[in-house]
């Protein structure tokens, strides 16, 4: 675990309970141009922590076939295109210098790892399979109570089996979203949970209880989740931007409207 001051934001930039569209399942909204990948004041700490996890726990935070496929290459190309508009990044030869000053080689690692080291988001690739869209590869360094190892290789319905509200009707709605996404088009949604500590790496197996005591320090955790089709292929990337702030740092309006069920350890918009 790293210091909370390093990995947590100083403010909560996404409050889904205050947005009527985001507050209902699946709560999908279009991503505006240039807003797919986002960078906030926790960028340096979160990217540093991801680098550490990829070095020390790669088998736990990455799942992928032995060799990169076209979807991985398309993912890296999409990330490079997106960050090219952010002048805090700089390209020097075959490397990108991130806003935190860390140089990331474009040739030394597989594209999935390179992409994950350039942006603040975790990245998961889904591709059509026998059971619909299937999680084929990804980097998940900041899981909110789920396990990449347990979900990899599963279709969407099986991935969401523990979620009561993800029924057949919800599954069909999500399938339609995947089918309708146009090349390089994205949509986003968000979920909300409370934890008693700010640790970003919180993997848990299905049906494993997430401990919570509202009488202890409370941290509000929001995931801004986006779906984006990768180029002209059927592959879709699921990206997760994680916000974690102590409840005391919510704005007065955010604090006044935070759902009581979440204050008591429940969740809103959770689909894992």
PLY file of the C-alpha trace (Angstrom):
ply
format ascii 1.0
element vertex 272
property float x
property float y
property float z
element edge 271
property int vertex1
property int vertex2
end_header
0.00 0.00 0.00
1.21 3.50 -0.77
0.60 6.76 1.06
-2.94 8.08 0.65
-1.57 11.51 -0.20
0.12 9.98 -3.26
-2.70 7.92 -4.75
-5.82 9.88 -3.80
-7.33 12.96 -5.38
-7.82 16.21 -3.48
-11.42 16.42 -4.74
-14.08 14.12 -6.21
-14.45 14.93 -9.90
-17.27 12.46 -10.63
-20.35 12.22 -8.39
-22.71 9.79 -10.14
-25.43 10.01 -7.49
-25.94 13.67 -8.44
-26.39 12.91 -12.16
-29.83 11.49 -13.08
-28.39 9.72 -16.13
-25.45 8.17 -14.27
-27.54 7.17 -11.26
-29.45 4.40 -13.04
-28.19 1.15 -14.56
-26.47 0.88 -16.88
-26.22 4.70 -16.83
-24.30 5.02 -20.09
-23.57 8.43 -21.62
-21.55 9.50 -24.67
-17.92 10.43 -24.12
-17.16 13.82 -25.60
-14.15 14.16 -27.93
-10.91 14.35 -25.97
-12.49 13.13 -22.73
-11.96 9.38 -23.00
-8.76 9.32 -20.92
-8.60 11.76 -18.04
-5.74 13.07 -15.93
-6.17 14.53 -12.44
-4.00 15.49 -9.48
-3.41 11.85 -8.48
-1.79 11.01 -11.84
1.78 10.87 -10.56
0.97 8.70 -7.55
-1.38 6.34 -9.34
0.92 5.80 -12.32
3.84 5.25 -9.97
1.81 2.65 -8.07
0.79 0.93 -11.32
4.43 0.76 -12.39
5.25 -0.82 -9.03
2.46 -3.40 -9.28
3.39 -4.31 -12.85
6.94 -4.89 -11.69
6.21 -6.75 -8.45
2.83 -8.45 -9.09
2.46 -8.69 -12.85
0.85 -12.13 -12.75
-1.87 -10.74 -10.47
-2.61 -7.50 -12.32
-2.28 -8.60 -15.96
-4.06 -11.28 -17.98
-3.24 -11.85 -21.64
-2.48 -14.53 -24.23
1.21 -15.35 -24.79
1.50 -13.09 -27.82
-0.10 -9.68 -28.45
-3.04 -9.66 -30.84
-4.33 -6.92 -33.11
-6.59 -5.56 -30.37
-3.55 -4.77 -28.21
-1.89 -2.87 -31.04
-5.13 -0.99 -31.70
-5.39 -0.12 -28.01
-1.92 1.39 -27.91
-2.61 3.33 -31.11
-5.82 4.71 -29.59
-4.07 5.73 -26.38
-1.23 7.43 -28.26
-3.72 9.34 -30.39
-5.68 10.46 -27.34
-2.71 11.66 -25.30
-1.17 13.46 -28.28
-3.54 16.35 -27.53
-2.15 16.64 -23.99
1.01 18.71 -24.21
2.19 17.47 -20.82
3.29 14.32 -22.66
6.38 14.46 -24.86
7.63 12.01 -27.46
11.38 11.49 -27.70
12.36 8.89 -30.28
10.72 5.57 -29.43
9.59 6.70 -25.99
6.90 8.83 -24.39
7.76 11.00 -21.41
4.73 11.11 -19.13
3.61 14.24 -17.26
5.35 12.83 -14.16
8.66 12.76 -16.03
8.84 8.96 -16.41
9.96 7.74 -19.84
7.95 4.82 -21.25
9.47 2.89 -24.15
7.12 2.14 -27.05
9.09 -0.94 -28.11
10.36 -2.79 -25.03
7.03 -4.13 -23.71
3.92 -5.62 -25.28
1.39 -2.95 -26.37
-1.03 -3.71 -23.52
1.58 -2.93 -20.87
2.78 0.18 -22.68
-0.76 1.53 -22.99
-1.49 0.86 -19.32
1.67 2.72 -18.27
0.75 5.83 -20.25
-2.73 6.60 -18.92
-4.30 6.77 -15.48
-6.97 4.22 -16.39
-6.89 0.44 -15.97
-7.57 -1.20 -19.35
-9.45 -4.40 -20.22
-10.00 -5.74 -23.74
-13.22 -7.57 -24.66
-13.74 -9.43 -27.93
-16.59 -11.45 -29.46
-16.66 -15.09 -28.36
-18.99 -18.05 -28.04
-20.65 -16.48 -24.98
-20.81 -12.96 -26.38
-18.17 -10.38 -25.60
-15.40 -12.02 -23.57
-12.63 -10.53 -21.42
-9.54 -11.61 -23.37
-6.78 -9.47 -21.84
-6.18 -6.53 -19.58
-4.27 -4.70 -16.88
-6.21 -4.21 -13.65
-4.07 -2.66 -10.93
-6.89 -0.96 -9.02
-9.69 -3.55 -8.67
-12.67 -2.51 -6.54
-13.40 -5.88 -4.92
-13.03 -8.21 -7.88
-10.33 -10.41 -9.35
-8.94 -10.23 -12.88
-7.78 -13.85 -12.67
-11.32 -14.97 -11.88
-13.01 -12.91 -14.61
-10.52 -13.35 -17.49
-11.84 -15.56 -20.27
-15.47 -15.13 -19.23
-18.35 -13.63 -21.16
-20.23 -10.58 -19.92
-23.13 -12.49 -18.35
-20.83 -14.80 -16.41
-18.62 -11.89 -15.34
-21.63 -10.15 -13.81
-23.25 -13.27 -12.31
-22.87 -12.02 -8.69
-24.77 -8.82 -9.54
-28.49 -9.29 -8.87
-29.53 -6.41 -11.11
-27.51 -7.69 -14.08
-30.30 -9.95 -15.38
-31.07 -11.18 -18.89
-32.71 -7.89 -19.81
-29.71 -5.88 -18.64
-27.42 -8.24 -20.52
-29.31 -7.66 -23.76
-29.13 -3.89 -23.28
-25.38 -4.06 -22.78
-24.99 -6.33 -25.82
-26.79 -3.73 -27.92
-24.41 -1.05 -26.67
-21.42 -3.12 -27.76
-22.99 -3.76 -31.16
-23.83 -0.10 -31.75
-20.45 1.39 -30.81
-18.85 2.94 -33.86
-15.08 2.91 -34.52
-13.29 5.02 -31.90
-16.62 5.94 -30.28
-16.96 5.68 -26.49
-19.58 5.78 -23.75
-19.11 6.07 -20.00
-20.81 5.24 -16.72
-19.80 5.28 -13.05
-20.18 3.34 -9.84
-19.80 4.31 -6.20
-18.63 2.55 -3.05
-17.24 3.45 0.37
-14.19 1.85 1.98
-12.40 2.20 5.30
-9.03 2.74 3.64
-7.80 4.33 0.40
-5.89 1.30 -0.91
-6.36 1.10 -4.69
-5.40 -2.56 -5.06
-8.37 -4.35 -3.45
-8.95 -7.68 -5.26
-11.65 -10.02 -3.95
-13.23 -13.21 -5.22
-16.91 -13.51 -6.08
-19.13 -13.44 -2.99
-16.18 -12.43 -0.78
-17.44 -9.80 1.62
-16.09 -6.26 1.40
-15.53 -5.23 5.04
-16.89 -1.85 6.08
-17.55 -0.02 9.36
-19.11 3.42 9.10
-17.68 4.34 12.51
-14.16 4.12 11.10
-12.59 6.56 8.60
-14.54 6.53 5.34
-13.15 6.90 1.83
-15.45 7.47 -1.13
-14.43 5.51 -4.23
-15.87 6.24 -7.67
-14.98 4.46 -10.89
-15.49 6.31 -14.16
-15.83 3.40 -16.58
-15.71 3.82 -20.36
-16.32 1.50 -23.30
-14.58 2.31 -26.58
-14.45 0.38 -29.82
-10.88 -0.09 -31.01
-10.58 1.10 -34.57
-12.56 -0.85 -37.16
-12.29 -4.18 -35.30
-15.03 -5.69 -33.11
-12.76 -5.38 -30.06
-13.83 -3.03 -27.26
-11.68 -1.65 -24.44
-13.17 -1.14 -20.99
-11.24 1.57 -19.12
-11.54 2.42 -15.43
-10.49 5.75 -13.92
-10.52 5.50 -10.13
-11.26 8.39 -7.79
-10.65 7.92 -4.04
-11.14 10.75 -1.54
-11.81 10.91 2.21
-15.46 11.66 2.84
-14.42 14.96 4.45
-13.20 16.20 1.06
-16.59 15.97 -0.62
-18.08 19.31 -1.53
-20.93 20.43 0.75
-23.46 19.51 -1.95
-21.84 16.11 -2.56
-21.79 15.33 1.16
-25.39 16.39 1.69
-26.69 14.14 -1.10
-24.45 11.07 -0.70
-26.89 8.11 -0.58
-27.36 6.66 2.90
-27.03 3.12 1.56
-23.51 3.96 0.39
-22.63 5.57 3.73
-23.58 2.25 5.32
-21.27 0.22 3.09
-23.57 -0.45 0.16
-22.93 0.51 -3.43
-24.46 2.37 -6.34
-24.09 1.34 -9.97
-21.91 -1.64 -9.06
-21.69 -4.20 -11.87
-18.65 -6.32 -10.93
0 1
1 2
2 3
3 4
4 5
5 6
6 7
7 8
8 9
9 10
10 11
11 12
12 13
13 14
14 15
15 16
16 17
17 18
18 19
19 20
20 21
21 22
22 23
23 24
24 25
25 26
26 27
27 28
28 29
29 30
30 31
31 32
32 33
33 34
34 35
35 36
36 37
37 38
38 39
39 40
40 41
41 42
42 43
43 44
44 45
45 46
46 47
47 48
48 49
49 50
50 51
51 52
52 53
53 54
54 55
55 56
56 57
57 58
58 59
59 60
60 61
61 62
62 63
63 64
64 65
65 66
66 67
67 68
68 69
69 70
70 71
71 72
72 73
73 74
74 75
75 76
76 77
77 78
78 79
79 80
80 81
81 82
82 83
83 84
84 85
85 86
86 87
87 88
88 89
89 90
90 91
91 92
92 93
93 94
94 95
95 96
96 97
97 98
98 99
99 100
100 101
101 102
102 103
103 104
104 105
105 106
106 107
107 108
108 109
109 110
110 111
111 112
112 113
113 114
114 115
115 116
116 117
117 118
118 119
119 120
120 121
121 122
122 123
123 124
124 125
125 126
126 127
127 128
128 129
129 130
130 131
131 132
132 133
133 134
134 135
135 136
136 137
137 138
138 139
139 140
140 141
141 142
142 143
143 144
144 145
145 146
146 147
147 148
148 149
149 150
150 151
151 152
152 153
153 154
154 155
155 156
156 157
157 158
158 159
159 160
160 161
161 162
162 163
163 164
164 165
165 166
166 167
167 168
168 169
169 170
170 171
171 172
172 173
173 174
174 175
175 176
176 177
177 178
178 179
179 180
180 181
181 182
182 183
183 184
184 185
185 186
186 187
187 188
188 189
189 190
190 191
191 192
192 193
193 194
194 195
195 196
196 197
197 198
198 199
199 200
200 201
201 202
202 203
203 204
204 205
205 206
206 207
207 208
208 209
209 210
210 211
211 212
212 213
213 214
214 215
215 216
216 217
217 218
218 219
219 220
220 221
221 222
222 223
223 224
224 225
225 226
226 227
227 228
228 229
229 230
230 231
231 232
232 233
233 234
234 235
235 236
236 237
237 238
238 239
239 240
240 241
241 242
242 243
243 244
244 245
245 246
246 247
247 248
248 249
249 250
250 251
251 252
252 253
253 254
254 255
255 256
256 257
257 258
258 259
259 260
260 261
261 262
262 263
263 264
264 265
265 266
266 267
267 268
268 269
269 270
270 271
